[in-house]
Amino acid sequence: MTKKSRASQSSNRTIIIVALTVFALIAGGAAWISTANSASTTAPVLASQRITPLEYQNEFGDGSPHLLIDVRTPEEFASGHIQYAVNISVETLQARLDEVPGGTPVVVYCRSGNRSATAAQILAENSYQPVYDLGGIQDWVAQGLPIQ
């Protein structure tokens, strides 16, 4: 075998080794990406649903089982709230989750809708389902619905 022939074989082997290494890296990366994507798509999606005052009336106005939580402060609650609501302020909700029964729909509201969104997220993250965000009592009152 000539010197040139050996050099050519060595060069070909190097090219093959580099090509196989690149292929292995690409295949391994694709498998990792596929695994990461499938893990993220199979994770349970915990979310709340927005519900309007009219939808709330239609869904729960007939006495259907649910828990209505006013997440405002006790002072705000005392100034007027939706009938049958219980007051658990958003600031104390995490510590008072044992007062929220599982297996029943939970509806939350506040004054304008900001705190109720936070409360709905806390409940959903703690596996309460279904969770409905009624938004703010201001919308309730603006639609002429009663408060106590």
Buried (B, 14 or more C-beta within 10 A) or exposed (E): EEEEEEEEEEEEEEEEEEEEEEEEEEEEEEEEEEEEEEEEEEEEEBEBBEBBBEBBBEBBEEEEEBBBBBBBBEEBBEEEBBEEBEBBBBEBBEEEBEEBEEEEBBBBBBBBBEBBBBBBBBBBEBEBBBBBBBBBBEBBBEEEBEEE
